[in-house]
Amino acid sequence: MNIVFDKPLKNSLTNYINSLKDDKSLLPQINSFYFDSTGTILSIELELEPNHEYNFTLPGSLYYTKGGYKLDDFIVKFRTGS
């Protein structure tokens, strides 16, 4: 999964994702999590099951522009096909 931002970002933690709900089954297995060299593309390698709903949030307090502005929380929700 790639998430593209319009401005370069910095990440204060390299491997941190919060679950949106207490049900941890909605949080996908994360194998890798990194920004590209430009700081605009966040790549997340996930292990997913078919026909399953997932959601997580990227906490805005951990991501900020090079000018020091923090982001709002970014919610990611999706469902895999069968």
C-alpha positions in Angstrom: 0.0 0.0 0.0 1.3 3.4 -0.9 0.0 6.7 0.5 1.1 9.8 -1.4 1.4 13.2 0.3 1.6 16.5 -1.6 4.5 17.8 0.7 7.5 16.0 2.1 6.9 14.7 5.6 9.0 13.5 8.5 8.0 10.7 10.8 9.0 10.7 14.4 8.6 6.9 14.7 9.5 4.5 11.9 7.0 1.7 12.7 3.9 3.0 14.5 0.2 2.4 13.7 -2.7 2.8 16.0 -5.8 0.6 15.9 -9.0 2.5 15.4 -11.0 0.0 17.4 -10.4 -2.4 20.3 -10.8 -5.3 17.9 -7.2 -6.0 16.9 -8.5 -8.3 14.1 -9.1 -5.1 12.1 -5.4 -4.1 12.2 -3.5 -5.7 9.3 -0.1 -7.5 9.8 2.5 -4.9 8.9 5.8 -6.3 7.4 7.4 -2.9 6.6 6.7 0.7 6.9 8.8 3.5 5.4 9.0 6.8 3.5 10.7 7.1 0.2 13.7 9.4 -0.2 11.5 12.3 -1.1 9.4 12.0 2.1 6.2 12.1 0.0 5.4 8.4 -0.4 4.7 6.2 2.6 5.0 2.5 1.7 3.3 0.0 3.9 3.8 -3.7 3.2 0.8 -5.7 4.6 -0.2 -9.3 5.0 -4.0 -9.5 4.2 -6.6 -12.1 4.3 -9.4 -12.4 1.7 -12.8 -11.0 2.4 -11.7 -9.2 5.5 -12.2 -5.6 6.8 -9.2 -3.6 8.0 -8.7 -0.2 9.5 -6.0 1.8 11.2 -5.0 5.3 11.7 -1.7 7.1 11.1 -1.6 9.5 14.1 -1.0 13.0 12.9 1.0 13.9 16.0 3.8 11.6 14.7 3.9 13.1 11.1 4.9 16.6 10.3 6.0 18.7 7.4 9.6 19.9 7.2 8.3 23.3 8.3 7.2 21.7 11.6 3.4 21.5 11.0 1.7 18.4 12.4 -0.9 16.5 10.4 -4.5 15.6 11.4 -5.0 11.9 12.1 -5.2 10.0 8.8 -7.7 7.1 8.9 -7.3 4.2 6.5 -10.2 1.8 6.0 -10.5 -0.9 3.4 -11.9 -4.4 2.7 -10.3 -7.1 0.7 -12.0 -9.1 -2.0 -12.6 -12.8 -1.9 
